[in-house]
Amino acid sequence: MHVVNYLLGYKNLKIYQNRDMFNFSLDSVLLPNFVTINSKAKKILDIGCGNAPISLILTTKTKAHIIGVEIQKDVFELAEKSVEINNLNNQISLINDDINRLAKEWESDMFDIIVCNPPFFKLNNNSRLNENDYKTIARHEVSLNLDKLMKISRKLLKNNGIISIVHRPERMIEIIEVMRKNNIEPKKIQIIYPKKEEQANILLIEGRKNGKSGLTILSPIFTHKENGEYTETIKKYFE
C-alpha cells in the first residue's frame, strides 16, 4: 500500500512510501545534515537512494544536481513519485540500475560528493535474511558491500571529492581500513546515541579522495530524551 507522508519535519517535502518495503528512518535525516557540501559542488551521487529521502533533503542545502541510483524497480518507482510530487525533476535525476554495473561504464572523476546509506550487515551462512526481498537488499550486503562501495567511490569521485555514509559503530574500524585501502582519507566522524547512558547505534563517517591526514570527531548526538521525545538537537533538523 502506497502512502504519502511529510518527510520527518520537512514540511515542504513529501515522500511516497510502501509499508511492505524498507521505509526511511532517522538515518536518512542525519546523513544529509552531516555531509560537507561545498558551495562549488555541482554533482552529487546518492547510491541506493531508496525512495529518495536523502536526495530530497539535500535539495534544501544545495543547488547541485543530484543523481539517485536504485537497483530495486518498485522502490525506484516510489522515488520517482516522490521527486515528481515535490517538483524536483530539474534537480534530481533517478536511475533504476545496479551501481556496480554503472560504475564500470561511467567515466572517472564525475562527482563532487557521494552519499550512501548502505546495507549494514555482512552476508554469511548465519545471516537471518528477511523473507521480504526489499528489506533483505536494504539491510544485507547482497549487491553492495563496503569494499565495492569504496572502489566505486575512488573511481567516480573527483580529486578531493567526498564520500559520506551512515553505518553501524561496530564496523567503524573496518570502514576506515577500506577507505584508506582505496585512497580515501577519513576526515570526519560523528557518533549517534539513542539516549544518554546507552550504547551508540549510528555512525556517520566522511572521507576525502586523496585527502590529507587529519580526522575531526564531532560532538556526539543523542536522539531521544528519557521520556522518548526527540532531543533539541534532533528537533533543530526539522525546523
C-alpha positions as CSV (number, residue, x, y, z in Angstrom):
1,M,0.0,0.0,0.0
2,H,1.4,3.4,-1.0
3,V,1.1,6.3,1.4
4,V,2.3,9.9,1.1
5,N,4.0,11.4,4.2
6,Y,5.7,14.6,5.0
7,L,9.4,14.0,5.3
8,L,10.2,13.9,9.0
9,G,9.6,17.5,9.9
10,Y,10.4,18.9,6.4
11,K,7.0,20.4,5.9
12,N,7.7,21.4,2.3
13,L,8.8,17.9,1.3
14,K,6.5,14.9,0.7
15,I,7.6,11.3,0.2
16,Y,5.9,8.2,-1.2
17,Q,6.3,5.1,0.9
18,N,5.1,1.5,0.9
19,R,4.6,-0.1,4.3
20,D,5.7,-3.5,2.9
21,M,9.1,-2.1,2.0
22,F,12.0,-0.7,3.9
23,N,10.9,2.8,4.7
24,F,13.3,5.7,5.5
25,S,14.4,6.3,9.1
26,L,16.3,8.9,11.1
27,D,19.5,7.7,9.3
28,S,18.2,9.4,6.2
29,V,17.8,12.7,8.0
30,L,21.1,12.6,9.9
31,L,23.3,11.9,6.8
32,P,22.3,14.9,4.7
33,N,22.7,17.1,7.7
34,F,26.2,15.7,8.3
35,V,27.8,15.7,4.8
36,T,30.1,18.5,4.0
37,I,28.7,20.4,1.0
38,N,31.0,22.9,-0.7
39,S,29.2,25.8,-2.5
40,K,31.2,24.8,-5.6
41,A,29.8,21.3,-5.7
42,K,28.0,20.7,-9.0
43,K,27.2,17.0,-9.0
44,I,26.1,14.6,-6.2
45,L,25.6,10.8,-6.4
46,D,23.1,9.1,-4.0
47,I,23.9,5.4,-4.1
48,G,21.0,3.1,-3.2
49,C,18.7,6.1,-2.9
50,G,15.6,4.1,-1.9
51,N,12.5,6.3,-2.2
52,A,14.8,9.3,-2.2
53,P,14.7,10.8,1.3
54,I,18.4,11.8,1.3
55,S,18.2,13.3,-2.2
56,L,15.1,15.3,-1.3
57,I,16.7,16.8,1.9
58,L,19.9,17.6,0.0
59,T,17.8,19.9,-2.3
60,T,17.2,22.1,0.8
61,K,21.0,22.5,1.2
62,T,22.5,22.8,-2.3
63,K,21.7,23.7,-5.9
64,A,24.0,20.8,-7.1
65,H,22.5,18.3,-9.5
66,I,21.7,15.0,-7.7
67,I,21.7,11.6,-9.3
68,G,20.0,8.9,-7.3
69,V,20.6,5.2,-8.2
70,E,18.3,2.5,-7.0
71,I,18.5,-1.2,-8.0
72,Q,15.0,-2.2,-7.0
73,K,12.3,-1.4,-9.5
74,D,9.4,-1.0,-7.1
75,V,11.5,1.2,-4.7
76,F,12.7,3.3,-7.7
77,E,9.1,3.9,-8.7
78,L,8.4,5.3,-5.3
79,A,11.4,7.6,-5.6
80,E,10.1,8.8,-9.0
81,K,6.8,9.7,-7.4
82,S,8.5,11.4,-4.5
83,V,10.6,13.6,-6.8
84,E,7.6,14.4,-9.0
85,I,5.3,15.4,-6.2
86,N,7.9,17.8,-4.9
87,N,8.5,19.3,-8.4
88,L,12.2,18.5,-8.2
89,N,12.7,16.8,-11.6
90,N,15.1,19.5,-12.6
91,Q,17.5,18.9,-9.7
92,I,17.1,15.2,-9.1
93,S,17.7,12.6,-11.8
94,L,16.9,8.9,-11.0
95,I,18.4,5.7,-12.5
96,N,17.0,2.2,-12.0
97,D,20.1,0.1,-12.3
98,D,22.9,-1.6,-10.4
99,I,25.6,0.9,-9.3
100,N,28.2,-1.9,-9.8
101,R,27.4,-2.0,-13.5
102,L,27.0,1.8,-13.9
103,A,30.4,2.5,-12.2
104,K,32.1,0.3,-14.9
105,E,30.5,2.3,-17.7
106,W,30.8,5.8,-16.3
107,E,33.9,7.9,-16.7
108,S,36.2,8.6,-13.7
109,D,36.1,11.7,-11.6
110,M,32.4,12.5,-12.3
111,F,31.1,13.6,-8.8
112,D,32.0,16.1,-6.2
113,I,30.1,14.2,-3.4
114,I,28.8,10.7,-2.9
115,V,26.3,9.9,-0.2
116,C,25.1,6.4,0.7
117,N,23.0,4.7,3.4
118,P,24.4,1.2,2.6
119,P,23.4,-2.2,3.9
120,F,24.7,-2.6,7.4
121,F,25.0,-6.4,7.7
122,K,27.6,-8.7,6.2
123,L,26.2,-11.7,4.3
124,N,27.3,-15.1,5.7
125,N,25.9,-18.5,6.4
126,N,24.4,-17.3,9.7
127,S,22.7,-14.3,8.2
128,R,19.0,-14.1,9.1
129,L,17.6,-12.9,5.8
130,N,14.2,-11.3,5.7
131,E,11.6,-13.0,3.6
132,N,10.8,-9.6,2.1
133,D,13.4,-9.2,-0.7
134,Y,13.2,-5.4,-0.4
135,K,14.4,-5.4,3.2
136,T,17.0,-8.1,2.5
137,I,18.7,-6.0,-0.1
138,A,18.4,-2.9,2.0
139,R,19.9,-4.5,5.2
140,H,22.3,-7.1,4.0
141,E,25.4,-6.8,1.7
142,V,23.8,-8.7,-1.1
143,S,24.6,-6.5,-4.1
144,L,26.8,-3.8,-2.4
145,N,29.4,-4.2,0.3
146,L,31.9,-1.8,1.8
147,D,34.8,-2.8,-0.4
148,K,32.7,-2.4,-3.6
149,L,31.3,1.0,-2.3
150,M,34.8,2.4,-1.7
151,K,36.2,1.1,-5.0
152,I,33.2,2.8,-6.8
153,S,33.8,6.0,-4.9
154,R,37.5,6.0,-5.7
155,K,36.7,5.9,-9.4
156,L,33.7,8.2,-9.5
157,L,34.8,11.0,-7.1
158,K,36.8,13.9,-8.4
159,N,40.2,14.5,-6.7
160,N,39.4,15.7,-3.1
161,G,35.8,14.6,-3.6
162,I,33.8,13.5,-0.6
163,I,32.1,10.2,0.3
164,S,29.8,10.4,3.3
165,I,27.9,7.4,4.7
166,V,25.8,6.3,7.6
167,H,26.6,2.9,9.2
168,R,26.9,0.9,12.4
169,P,29.5,1.9,15.0
170,E,30.8,-1.6,15.4
171,R,32.1,-1.5,11.8
172,M,34.0,1.8,12.2
173,I,37.5,0.3,12.1
174,E,36.6,-1.8,9.0
175,I,35.2,1.2,7.3
176,I,38.4,3.3,8.0
177,E,40.6,0.4,6.7
178,V,38.6,0.0,3.5
179,M,38.5,3.8,2.9
180,R,42.3,4.0,3.2
181,K,42.9,1.0,1.0
182,N,41.0,2.9,-1.7
183,N,42.9,6.2,-1.2
184,I,40.0,7.8,0.7
185,E,41.2,9.5,3.9
186,P,38.7,9.6,6.8
187,K,38.1,13.2,7.6
188,K,35.0,13.5,9.9
189,I,33.2,11.2,12.3
190,Q,30.1,11.7,14.4
191,I,28.6,9.0,16.7
192,I,24.9,8.9,17.5
193,Y,23.3,7.5,20.7
194,P,19.6,6.7,21.2
195,K,19.8,8.1,24.8
196,K,22.4,9.1,27.4
197,E,23.9,6.0,29.1
198,E,23.0,3.8,26.1
199,Q,25.4,2.3,23.5
200,A,25.9,4.1,20.2
201,N,23.7,2.8,17.4
202,I,24.6,5.0,14.4
203,L,27.9,6.1,12.9
204,L,28.3,9.0,10.4
205,I,31.7,9.0,8.6
206,E,33.1,11.0,5.8
207,G,36.2,10.6,3.7
208,R,38.0,12.6,1.1
209,K,39.6,11.1,-2.1
210,N,43.4,11.6,-1.9
211,G,42.8,13.8,1.2
212,K,45.5,14.7,3.7
213,S,45.5,13.0,7.1
214,G,43.6,14.7,9.9
215,L,40.4,13.4,11.4
216,T,37.8,15.5,13.1
217,I,35.5,13.8,15.6
218,L,32.3,15.9,16.2
219,S,30.4,16.1,19.4
220,P,28.0,13.1,19.9
221,I,24.3,13.4,19.2
222,F,21.7,11.9,21.5
223,T,18.5,11.4,19.6
224,H,15.9,10.9,22.4
225,K,15.2,12.2,25.8
226,E,14.4,9.8,28.7
227,N,10.7,10.4,28.0
228,G,11.1,9.2,24.4
229,E,10.8,12.6,22.8
230,Y,13.4,13.9,20.3
231,T,16.2,16.0,21.8
232,E,16.5,19.6,20.9
233,T,19.4,18.8,18.6
234,I,17.3,16.5,16.5
235,K,14.3,18.9,16.6
236,K,16.5,21.6,15.0
237,Y,16.9,19.4,11.9
238,F,13.1,19.6,11.5
239,E,12.8,23.4,11.8
